[in-house]
Amino acid sequence: MIGSKELIRDINSHFILERILLDGPVSRAALAKKSGLAKATVSTIVLELLQKNLILEIGNDDTSMGRKPILLTFHAGCGHVLSLDVGAHTISAMTCNLRGQNCRLKLYPHQAGREEILPLLISIVKEQLQDLEETPFGLVGIGLGIHGTVDQNEVTFSPYAPYENLPFRQALEQAFQVPIYLENEANLSVIGEHTFCYHVPNLVGISIHTGIGTGIIIENTLYKGGNGNAGEFGHTVIEMDGRSCPCGNQGCLEQYASQRAILQQYRELPGKARASIDDFVAACSHQEAEALALLEDFVRYMSVGINNILNAFNPDVIVINSLFTSYFPEVLIHIQSRLKNRMRAHCRLVPSGLQDASILLGAACVCIRNFLGIEHLRLDLE
């Protein structure tokens, strides 16, 4: 199949833009060398990108011989993205530029049910847009992190909030006339970690919050499975005929090791019925025996699950994003010590580099990649 000249030019343009984003500041000559394209072709593409306000000329390269080449860099401030982490009781909203910089974050506690969630999201987006500065492209996309499974921009399973099959994309696209991207929160979290922190080909990110989700990147590409259900690590069975789970199984990992499950067990102790997660963390810090026993349960169950992940995916790095490992770094060491799998020598177990911002930054990455038409994005934290 022979592509048209327009298609080839479009592919080349996206490739040059990607190289400027990844390697910039960079000269036209360096781009020609990296791409294998003729210098005249690169110059034509660069001129088009400059005219579109996607790149900027920022000065001369420091060279001792001949004419100093002009350097090119990506114009991060040419547009904005908006990310939303849609939890059952809180919604986090973040705006940033097209490098994931100049982030503005706001948390919205809520009790919205199925009928109220879409109007609430629309009102939050309107509030966020009021503070955005004018840019050449304005708002280029909105990314939503969903605590459940997502297939083709639709929520197909949401165990702890009544959001299944709601028209999130249609409602927000109609209200704001920009592309809307829905994705599972663990998938977004691993995209964020991969883009900003851990640039390895094979990465698994484990997000431990209300449930336990897993984002899987294989050869630098997110793996979602046949219908978006890959990575439902929290619904792997670790106790035969164990506790009932909303997914329909019994004995699922997230019924024993999720933040919600640990807190629920802590609240069953005498005098702890109204305890918050902060109360549990404080109890662990004060060496309260009952709390430490539950934290040890977390270590034990997560060790079993991670051993299974090592066998199933053989990743380069496993990232754990959990309040427990954030407050108690030694927990990660204890989990590592329980990994007897021979594969552990080839895999690093590391804490999240983004923590609470991972979902939001991952959603921003999805918006940026789709707007620019590029496959690979590697960014640095400010």
C-alpha positions as CSV (number, residue, x, y, z in Angstrom):
1,M,0.0,0.0,0.0
2,I,1.5,3.3,-1.1
3,G,0.7,6.3,1.1
4,S,-0.2,9.7,-0.4
5,K,2.3,12.6,-0.2
6,E,0.0,14.3,2.3
7,L,0.0,11.3,4.6
8,I,3.8,10.9,4.4
9,R,4.3,14.6,5.1
10,D,1.9,14.3,8.1
11,I,3.8,11.3,9.5
12,N,7.1,13.2,9.1
13,S,5.7,16.3,10.8
14,H,4.6,14.3,13.8
15,F,7.9,12.6,14.0
16,I,9.8,15.9,13.9
17,L,7.5,17.3,16.5
18,E,8.1,14.2,18.7
19,R,11.9,14.6,18.4
20,I,11.8,18.3,19.3
21,L,9.6,17.4,22.4
22,L,11.9,14.6,23.4
23,D,15.3,16.0,22.5
24,G,14.9,19.8,22.5
25,P,16.4,22.3,22.5
26,V,17.7,20.9,19.1
27,S,18.8,22.3,15.8
28,R,17.4,21.7,12.4
29,A,20.6,19.9,11.4
30,A,20.4,17.6,14.4
31,L,16.8,16.8,13.5
32,A,17.8,15.9,9.9
33,K,20.5,13.6,11.2
34,K,18.2,11.9,13.7
35,S,15.3,11.5,11.3
36,G,17.2,10.7,8.1
37,L,15.1,13.3,6.3
38,A,16.6,15.8,3.9
39,K,17.5,19.1,5.4
40,A,15.1,20.9,3.1
41,T,12.3,18.6,4.2
42,V,13.1,19.3,7.9
43,S,13.2,23.0,7.3
44,T,9.8,23.0,5.6
45,I,8.3,21.0,8.5
46,V,9.9,23.2,11.1
47,L,8.5,26.3,9.4
48,E,5.0,24.8,9.5
49,L,5.3,24.0,13.1
50,L,6.6,27.5,13.9
51,Q,3.6,29.0,12.0
52,K,1.2,26.8,14.0
53,N,2.8,28.0,17.3
54,L,3.7,24.4,18.3
55,I,7.5,25.1,18.6
56,L,9.7,28.1,19.3
57,E,13.2,29.3,18.3
58,I,15.1,30.1,21.5
59,G,18.6,31.1,20.5
60,N,21.9,29.6,19.2
61,D,23.7,26.4,19.9
62,D,27.1,26.8,21.6
63,T,29.5,25.6,18.9
64,S,33.1,26.7,18.2
65,M,33.0,26.3,14.4
66,G,31.0,28.1,11.7
67,R,27.6,29.7,12.0
68,K,25.8,28.9,15.2
69,P,22.6,26.9,14.6
70,I,19.3,28.1,15.9
71,L,17.8,25.9,18.5
72,L,14.1,24.7,18.5
73,T,12.0,23.8,21.5
74,F,8.4,22.7,22.1
75,H,6.0,25.5,22.9
76,A,4.6,24.1,26.1
77,G,2.4,27.2,26.7
78,C,0.5,26.9,23.5
79,G,-2.4,25.2,25.2
80,H,-3.9,23.7,28.3
81,V,-5.2,20.4,29.4
82,L,-7.6,19.6,32.3
83,S,-7.5,16.3,34.3
84,L,-10.2,15.0,36.6
85,D,-9.8,12.1,39.1
86,V,-13.4,11.0,39.6
87,G,-13.6,9.2,43.0
88,A,-16.7,8.0,44.8
89,H,-16.4,10.9,47.4
90,T,-13.8,13.3,46.0
91,I,-13.0,14.8,42.6
92,S,-9.5,16.2,42.0
93,A,-9.1,18.7,39.2
94,M,-5.8,19.8,37.7
95,T,-4.9,22.2,34.8
96,C,-1.5,22.3,33.3
97,N,0.4,23.2,30.1
98,L,1.4,20.8,27.4
99,R,4.5,19.7,29.3
100,G,2.6,18.9,32.5
101,Q,3.9,22.1,34.0
102,N,2.3,25.1,35.8
103,C,-0.1,22.7,37.5
104,R,-3.1,24.1,39.4
105,L,-4.9,21.5,41.6
106,K,-8.2,21.7,43.5
107,L,-10.0,19.0,45.5
108,Y,-13.8,18.8,45.5
109,P,-15.4,16.6,48.2
110,H,-18.8,15.4,47.1
111,Q,-21.7,13.0,47.7
112,A,-23.0,13.0,44.1
113,G,-25.0,10.0,43.0
114,R,-25.7,8.7,39.5
115,E,-28.0,11.6,38.6
116,E,-25.8,14.4,40.0
117,I,-22.3,13.4,38.9
118,L,-22.4,14.8,35.4
119,P,-23.8,18.2,36.3
120,L,-21.2,18.4,39.1
121,L,-18.4,17.6,36.7
122,I,-19.6,20.2,34.2
123,S,-19.7,22.9,37.0
124,I,-16.2,21.9,38.1
125,V,-14.8,22.2,34.5
126,K,-16.5,25.6,34.1
127,E,-14.9,26.8,37.4
128,Q,-11.5,25.5,36.3
129,L,-11.7,27.2,32.9
130,Q,-12.3,30.6,34.4
131,D,-8.7,30.8,35.7
132,L,-6.9,29.7,32.5
133,E,-4.8,32.2,30.6
134,E,-5.4,32.8,26.9
135,T,-3.2,30.6,24.6
136,P,-3.1,29.9,20.9
137,F,-5.0,26.6,21.2
138,G,-6.8,27.1,24.5
139,L,-8.1,23.9,26.1
140,V,-7.0,20.9,24.0
141,G,-8.6,18.1,26.0
142,I,-10.1,16.8,29.2
143,G,-8.9,13.5,30.7
144,L,-11.0,11.6,33.3
145,G,-9.6,9.0,35.7
146,I,-12.3,6.4,36.5
147,H,-12.0,4.0,39.5
148,G,-13.3,1.1,37.5
149,T,-13.0,-0.4,34.1
150,V,-13.2,1.6,30.9
151,D,-13.6,0.4,27.3
152,Q,-13.7,2.7,24.3
153,N,-14.3,5.8,26.5
154,E,-17.2,4.2,28.3
155,V,-17.4,3.1,32.0
156,T,-18.2,-0.6,32.0
157,F,-17.7,-1.4,35.7
158,S,-17.5,0.8,38.7
159,P,-17.6,-1.2,41.9
160,Y,-17.7,1.6,44.5
161,A,-19.7,4.3,42.7
162,P,-22.8,4.1,40.5
163,Y,-21.2,5.4,37.3
164,E,-21.5,2.4,34.9
165,N,-22.7,3.3,31.4
166,L,-23.1,7.0,32.2
167,P,-22.5,9.3,29.1
168,F,-19.4,11.1,30.5
169,R,-17.8,11.7,27.2
170,Q,-21.0,12.8,25.4
171,A,-22.0,15.2,28.1
172,L,-18.6,16.9,28.5
173,E,-18.0,17.1,24.7
174,Q,-21.4,18.7,24.2
175,A,-20.7,21.2,27.0
176,F,-17.2,22.2,26.1
177,Q,-16.5,21.1,22.5
178,V,-13.1,19.5,23.2
179,P,-12.0,15.9,23.1
180,I,-12.8,13.9,26.2
181,Y,-10.7,10.9,27.2
182,L,-11.8,8.3,29.9
183,E,-9.4,5.8,31.3
184,N,-9.0,3.5,34.3
185,E,-7.2,5.3,37.1
186,A,-4.5,2.7,37.5
187,N,-3.8,2.9,33.7
188,L,-3.4,6.6,34.0
189,S,-1.3,6.3,37.1
190,V,1.2,4.0,35.3
191,I,1.2,6.3,32.2
192,G,2.2,9.2,34.5
193,E,4.9,7.2,36.2
194,H,6.3,6.0,32.9
195,T,6.3,9.5,31.4
196,F,7.7,11.5,34.3
197,C,9.7,9.1,36.5
198,Y,10.5,5.5,35.3
199,H,11.5,5.4,31.6
200,V,11.7,1.7,31.2
201,P,10.1,-0.5,28.5
202,N,8.2,-2.8,30.8
203,L,6.5,-1.2,33.8
204,V,3.8,-2.3,36.2
205,G,2.1,0.3,38.5
206,I,0.0,-0.9,41.4
207,S,-2.5,1.7,42.7
208,I,-3.8,1.0,46.2
209,H,-6.7,3.1,47.2
210,T,-10.4,2.2,47.6
211,G,-9.5,-0.9,45.5
212,I,-6.3,-2.2,44.0
213,G,-5.7,-1.6,40.3
214,T,-2.7,-2.3,38.1
215,G,-1.5,-0.4,35.0
216,I,0.7,-2.5,32.7
217,I,3.1,-1.1,30.1
218,I,4.7,-3.6,27.8
219,E,7.4,-2.4,25.4
220,N,6.5,1.2,26.1
221,T,2.8,0.6,25.3
222,L,-0.2,0.5,27.7
223,Y,-1.7,-3.0,27.7
224,K,-5.5,-2.9,28.2
225,G,-6.6,-6.4,27.1
226,G,-9.5,-7.3,24.9
227,N,-12.1,-5.0,26.4
228,G,-10.2,-2.8,28.9
229,N,-10.2,-5.3,31.8
230,A,-6.5,-6.1,31.9
231,G,-4.8,-5.1,35.2
232,E,-7.7,-5.8,37.5
233,F,-5.1,-7.0,40.0
234,G,-7.4,-6.3,43.0
235,H,-9.8,-9.0,41.7
236,T,-7.3,-11.8,41.6
237,V,-8.4,-14.4,44.2
238,I,-6.0,-15.0,47.1
239,E,-8.4,-16.7,49.6
240,M,-10.6,-19.5,48.4
241,D,-14.2,-19.0,49.4
242,G,-13.1,-15.7,51.1
243,R,-14.8,-12.4,51.5
244,S,-17.4,-11.4,48.9
245,C,-16.4,-8.8,46.3
246,P,-18.6,-6.5,44.2
247,C,-17.0,-8.1,41.1
248,G,-18.8,-11.4,41.9
249,N,-15.9,-13.4,43.2
250,Q,-14.9,-14.3,46.7
251,G,-11.5,-13.8,48.3
252,C,-10.3,-11.0,46.0
253,L,-7.1,-9.3,47.0
254,E,-8.6,-5.8,47.4
255,Q,-11.0,-7.2,50.1
256,Y,-7.9,-7.8,52.2
257,A,-5.2,-5.3,51.3
258,S,-6.8,-2.2,49.8
259,Q,-6.8,1.0,51.9
260,R,-10.6,0.7,52.3
261,A,-10.3,-3.0,53.5
262,I,-7.6,-2.2,56.0
263,L,-9.5,0.7,57.4
264,Q,-12.7,-1.3,57.6
265,Q,-10.9,-4.0,59.6
266,Y,-9.4,-1.3,61.9
267,R,-12.9,0.2,62.5
268,E,-14.1,-3.2,63.7
269,L,-11.8,-2.9,66.7
270,P,-13.3,-1.6,70.0
271,G,-13.5,2.2,70.1
272,K,-12.4,2.6,66.5
273,A,-15.8,2.7,64.7
274,R,-15.3,6.2,63.5
275,A,-11.6,6.1,62.7
276,S,-10.3,7.7,59.6
277,I,-7.3,6.6,57.5
278,D,-5.3,9.4,59.2
279,D,-6.2,7.8,62.6
280,F,-4.9,4.5,61.4
281,V,-1.7,6.0,60.1
282,A,-1.2,7.8,63.5
283,A,-1.9,4.5,65.3
284,C,0.8,2.8,63.3
285,S,3.2,5.7,64.0
286,H,2.5,5.3,67.7
287,Q,3.2,1.5,67.5
288,E,-0.3,0.5,68.3
289,A,-0.2,-3.3,68.2
290,E,-3.6,-3.8,66.4
291,A,-2.8,-1.3,63.7
292,L,0.7,-2.8,63.2
293,A,-0.9,-6.2,62.8
294,L,-3.1,-4.9,60.0
295,L,-0.2,-3.2,58.3
296,E,1.6,-6.6,58.5
297,D,-1.4,-8.2,56.8
298,F,-1.1,-5.6,54.0
299,V,2.6,-6.6,53.6
300,R,1.7,-10.3,53.5
301,Y,-1.1,-10.1,51.0
302,M,0.7,-7.7,48.7
303,S,3.8,-9.9,48.7
304,V,1.7,-12.8,47.4
305,G,0.1,-10.6,44.7
306,I,3.4,-9.1,43.6
307,N,5.0,-12.6,43.3
308,N,2.2,-13.5,40.9
309,I,2.8,-10.3,38.9
310,L,6.5,-11.1,38.6
311,N,5.7,-14.5,37.1
312,A,2.9,-13.1,34.8
313,F,4.7,-10.1,33.3
314,N,8.4,-10.1,34.1
315,P,8.5,-6.3,34.3
316,D,11.6,-4.1,34.7
317,V,10.1,-2.1,37.5
318,I,7.0,-2.4,39.7
319,V,5.8,0.9,41.1
320,I,3.6,0.9,44.3
321,N,1.4,3.9,44.8
322,S,-0.1,3.6,48.3
323,L,-0.6,5.8,51.3
324,F,0.9,3.0,53.4
325,T,4.2,3.0,51.5
326,S,4.3,6.8,51.4
327,Y,4.0,7.1,55.2
328,F,6.0,4.0,56.0
329,P,8.8,3.5,53.5
330,E,10.0,0.4,55.4
331,V,6.8,-1.4,54.2
332,L,8.3,-1.6,50.7
333,I,11.4,-3.1,52.2
334,H,9.4,-5.7,54.0
335,I,7.4,-6.6,50.9
336,Q,10.7,-6.9,48.9
337,S,12.1,-9.3,51.6
338,R,9.1,-11.6,51.1
339,L,9.6,-11.9,47.4
340,K,11.2,-15.4,47.0
341,N,10.6,-15.5,43.3
342,R,13.8,-16.0,41.2
343,M,12.5,-13.2,38.9
344,R,12.9,-10.6,41.6
345,A,16.6,-10.2,40.7
346,H,15.5,-8.7,37.4
347,C,12.9,-6.3,38.7
348,R,13.0,-3.2,40.9
349,L,10.2,-2.6,43.4
350,V,10.0,1.2,43.9
351,P,7.6,3.8,45.5
352,S,5.5,6.1,43.3
353,G,7.3,9.2,42.2
354,L,4.1,11.1,41.7
355,Q,1.8,9.8,44.5
356,D,-1.5,11.6,44.6
357,A,-0.8,13.4,41.3
358,S,-0.1,10.3,39.2
359,I,-3.7,9.8,37.9
360,L,-4.0,13.5,37.0
361,L,-0.6,13.7,35.3
362,G,-1.3,10.5,33.5
363,A,-4.6,11.9,32.2
364,A,-2.7,15.0,31.1
365,C,-0.3,12.8,29.1
366,V,-3.2,11.1,27.3
367,C,-4.6,14.5,26.3
368,I,-1.2,15.9,25.2
369,R,-0.3,12.8,23.1
370,N,-3.7,12.8,21.3
371,F,-3.6,16.5,20.6
372,L,0.0,16.4,19.2
373,G,-0.5,13.1,17.4
374,I,2.6,11.5,18.9
375,E,3.2,8.1,20.4
376,H,6.0,8.7,22.9
377,L,6.1,11.3,25.6
378,R,8.9,11.7,28.1
379,L,8.7,14.6,30.4
380,D,10.5,15.9,33.5
381,L,9.0,17.1,36.7
382,E,9.4,20.8,37.4
